[in-house]
Amino acid sequence: MTTDGIPPQDDAAKSLGEIVSEVSEKASLLVRQEIELAKAEVTDKISKLTRGAVVAAAAGVFAVFGITTFFHGLAWFLNDVFNWEDNNWAGFGVVTAALFLLAALAGLVAFRLFKKGSPPTPQLAIEEAQLIKGTLTASPAGTAVGPVAAHQAPAPAPVEGER
């Protein structure tokens, strides 16, 4: 049924204008769907990049705290080396090592997230558009191209003298 409730005409009975209109509508639908696919891909990659940036910021915070604690621990260590106070520097060393370990771990996770998300190009949409372009421009009439061709029977060989 068509949108107005009238059954569609047979292909042979359609006028050239109706066929062109139908092809135009389908091409427009295809372009809209390709744009939606591209938007979805870019949104996914941007969200991965955002998560990577947040984890990288956490790694930076841990590194700053680690450096601060390191210098504080170094001060206590020097205090102990010169026998100025009790040896409280060991606790600062353990905290410093833990903060640097957390910074390294967060940095590794951020690196992996950035690697997954960049560059934010809609790869699936580009591949699909190239496949469609190749199908429309390179295939002779009646010959399937791409994944559909693998599931179809081969086209009959042309008969001599017939065109």
Buried (B, 14 or more C-beta within 10 A) or exposed (E): EEEEEEEEEEEEEBEEEEEEEEEEEEEEEEEEEBEEBBEEBBEBBEEBBEBBBEBBEBBBBBBEBBBEBBEBBBEBBEBBEEEEEEEEBEEBBEBBBBBBEBBBBBBEBBBEBBEEBEEBEBEBBBEBBEEBEEBEEEEEEEEBBEEEEEEEEEEEEEEEEEE
